[in-house]
């Protein structure tokens, strides 16, 4: 973006300031605590011994030192037929880096950096954009602060700063902010429930508010219902049924909602316009952990109820159309150290 260096400097200052603050461990199993305590860019830890007492697991020895995780992935959304004619396809690349620092027995700090690159191709329509291709970038910074009130209750909060737009968009007009807050309760290591809410400003005007349950519930020996075990750097915020096949392999089926906005370039007839896309995805995934520090996920699914919009600079809809179901194929990988 034209002012991208200023934007990156701004978000970096926020991330650096967050490193000087205290955050905490959550309640319940190590996997549930780490996963539910994150922002979507920090992955769950490997399963722990279910016989381990909650009190001991609440302060794992390896949590004393900072932990770092790097992840990435690619998702292809194939041709999506539009109700107004024509179709579009999208290739998406993802990257994420997160760090966790345990400062006291009940305080952790998580800082997550997320990046997404979207390449759209339009056929038979341009949605009033005047172009047949569109390339957008999104960078987000989310420092999460969590406080373990006791071995069962935990509360967390995270400010969000995000910039999203085309390469030559006005950088200051690509910035939005918001926050996440959540409470959760661990009945034991394998049964954790909570509730959270995301509130985030929209490009142009308005606020997006999304309530979200927090679930990591062991149904049987190797079967879970969860919304915290999805791949790292993944675009989905939804719910999954997860079956652990053995120590290395798991299979899951889930559904999720996706929402994106990006500021367009600041020149031309559509200067400072906003491109918006949303859909509901259903998918299956296969997870492979060849080593404790390495995870690979393969995803196949379908994007349903797609809707794409063009909005003017203030957020008023200019064009809007729905889309037909389309195929999704993706692969994700992560490494922690």
N, C-alpha and C positions, 0 to 999 in steps of 0.2 A: 504494500500500500504506500501511497505517496508519503505519508507521515509514519510509516511503519517503525523506523528507528525510535521515534519519540514514544510510540505506543508500547514497544517492547521495553524501553527504559522504564516507563510508567509501571508496567506489570511486574518488572523485575524488582523495583523498589518495594512493591507490596509484598512480594514473596520474601524478600530479605527481611523486611520488618516482621513478618510472621515467624521467622526463625528465632526471634528474640522472645517469643511468647511461649506459655506453657499449654500443653494439651495432655490428654490422658488415655489410659487404657479403658476399654469398655468392660462389660460384664459377660460372663458365659465362656464358652469354649474359645480357644485361641483363634480358630477359624472364624467363628461367628463374630468375635470381638473385632478382629482386624477387618473383616469384610464389611460388616455393617457400619463400622466406624469410618469407612472411607467415603470418597466422593464419586466413585465410579472409575477413577483412574488408578486406584490402588487395589491389587488383586487379593483374593483370599489366601491365607497361608495353607500349607498342606494339613490334612486331617491329623488331629492329635489323639492320643490314647484316651478313649472314653472313660477309662477307669481313673484317670487323674482327677483329684479333687478340684472343685471350682476355685477354692481359695488359693491353691498353689498355682493353678493355671492363670490366675488373674495377674500374676507378676512373673512371667517367664524370664529365665535368666538371660536368654539371648535378646531380650528387648531393651537391655541397658544401652547397647550401642545403636547408632543410627542404622537404618536399613534403607537400601536403595533398590528401586525396581524400574526397569526400562522395558517398554513394550511397544508393539506396533501391529499393524494389520492392513488388510485390503479387502474391500467389499465391492462387488460389481452388482449393480441393479440393472437388469436387462430391460429391453424396450417396454415402456409403459404407455399403452394407448390412452389418449386423452379424449374426453367426451366432446370437446370442441373440434376434434380432428387432429391428425398427426400423432406423434409420440415423442418420448424422450428417454434417454438412458443416462446413467450416472456411474462413474467410477470414483471410489472414495478410498483415500489412504489415511491412516491414523497413526499417531505416535503419542507416547505418554512417558513421563518420568515422574516418579514420586519418591519422597524421602520420609522416613519416620524416625523420630527421636524421642526416646523415653527420658524424661527429665526427673521425675520422681516416681514413687511406687504406684501412684494413681494418675499420672499425667503424661500424656503423649502429645506429640506434635506431628501432623501429617501435612506436607505441602505437595500438591499435585500440579503438574504442568501438562496440558493436553493440546494436541495439534490435529487439525483435520483439513485435508485438501479434497475438494470436490470438483470433478470435471463433468459438466453436463453437455450432452449433445441433443439438439432438437431437430426433428425431422417432420417437415410438413407444417410447422408452426414455429413462431419465435416468442409467443406470449407477449407480444408488444415490446420485446427487448431490442429488436433490430439486429440481433445476431443469432447465429446457429449454434454457437458454443458459448459456454460460460464457465469460468474458472474462479473458484472462491477459496479463501483460506480462513480458518478459525483458530485462534489461540486463546487459551483460557488458563487462568491461575486460580487455584482454590486451596487456600490454607485451612485445614480443619482442626478445630479445637474440641477435645473430648474430655469429660470429667467423669471418672468412675465414682459414683456416690457411695457404693458398697459393692459386695460381690455379685449383686443382682442388677442394680439400677445403674444406668449411665445416661448422660446427656451430652449432646455435641452440637456444635454450630460452626458454620463456615461461610465467610464472605466469598463472593464470586466476582471476578473481573474477566470480561471476555471482549475480544475484538474479532469481527468477522466481516469480510468484504472482498471485493475484487482488488487486483494489484494496484490500480490507480484510484481507488476510492479515497476520499478524505478521511485520514486515519481517525481524527477525533469523532467523526460521525459514525464510526464502526464500533465504538465502545459502549458496552452495556454492563450493568452490575446487578447484584442481588445477593441472596444468601440462602443457606439451607439450615434448618434446625430440626433436631430429632431427639426423641426419648426412646429408650429400649429397656426391656426386662428379660433377664435370663432365668428361666425356671431351673435349668441345669445346663450342662455343657452342650447338649444337643437340641435344646428347645429355646429359641430366642425370638421374641416378638417386639415390635415397636411401631412407632408412627413418626413420620417426618413430613415436612412441607418445604417445597422449593418456591421461592418468589424471585422473579428475575424481570428486569426491565426489557421491553421490546424495542427494536429499532423503530424510530419514528415516534411512537407514543404507545402507552399502555403497559400493563404488567402481566406477565404470565405467572399464574399460581397453580402449582401441581401438588396435591396431597399424595403421599405415598406410604403404604404400609412397609414395614421392615420385617422380613421373614427369613428365618433359617431354622427349619423344623425337620427333625429326623423322624420319618414316618416308620421306618423299619431298619433293619441292620445296615442296608446299603442304599436306602431310598430316602430322598430329601425333597422338600418343597422349599424353594429359596429364591430371593431376588438379589443375592450377593455373590453368586458363584459363576457368573457369566465371564467371558474372556476379558482380559485386560485391554484397555484402549478401545473397547467395543462401543458402538453407538447406541446400544439398546438399554432402556430402563424398563424392565418388565419382570415377569414371574416365570420360573422354570420348575419342572419336575426333573430331578437329577438322579440317575442310577449309577452308583459306583460299581464298575465291573470287576476291577481288582485294584491293586496298589498303583497301577500306572494309567488305567483307562477308565473313562466315565462317558456316559451318553446322557443327553438332556433334550427336552422338548420345551419350548417356551413361546411366549408372546410378549410384544413390547410396542410402545408408541414412540415415534420419532418426530422431532420438530426442529427445523433449521430456518435461520434468516441470514441474509448477507446483504451488505450495502454495495450498490453498484458504483461504477466509476463516476467521477465528478465532472464529466464532460459529455456532450451529446444531448439528444432529445430526452433521454431517460436519465439525465444527470442526478445522482444521489437517490435514485429509486431503490427499492428494496425487493429482493427476490425471497420468497417464502415457500417452504415445502414441508409437508407433513404426511405421515402414513402410519399404518399399523402393520407390524411385521410378525409373522408366525414362522418359527424356524426350528430345526433340529441341529444339534451340534455334537461333535465327537471330540473328546478331550484326551490328550496324551501327555503324560508327565514322564519323560525318559529319565529325568533326574530331579532331585528335590528343588533345584533352583530354576529349572527350565520347564515351560509349559507351552504346548501347541494346541490350537483349537481349529477345527474345520466346521464351517457353517453352511447349511443349505436351507433356504426358506422362500417365502413369498411376501412381497410388499402389497398390502391391501389398503383400500380406501385412500389411495394417494390423492393429494390435493396440492396444486401449485398455484401461486399467486404472484402478481406483480403489484407493488404498492408504491405510491408516490413518496416523496421525501418525508412527509409528515405521518405516513402510515395509513393513508386512505387507499382502499382497494381500487386498482385500475383494471386488472384482469384476474379472473379466477376460474379454474376448471378442475374437475375430478379426473381420476385416472383408473384404469383397469388393473387387475392383479398382474404382478410381474415377478420374475425369478430373481432370487438373491443367492449369490455364491460368495463365500468369504473364507479367509484364513487369518489367524492371529497367533502371535507368539510373544512370550515374555521371559525375562530373565531377572532374577533378583540376586543381589550381592551385598 
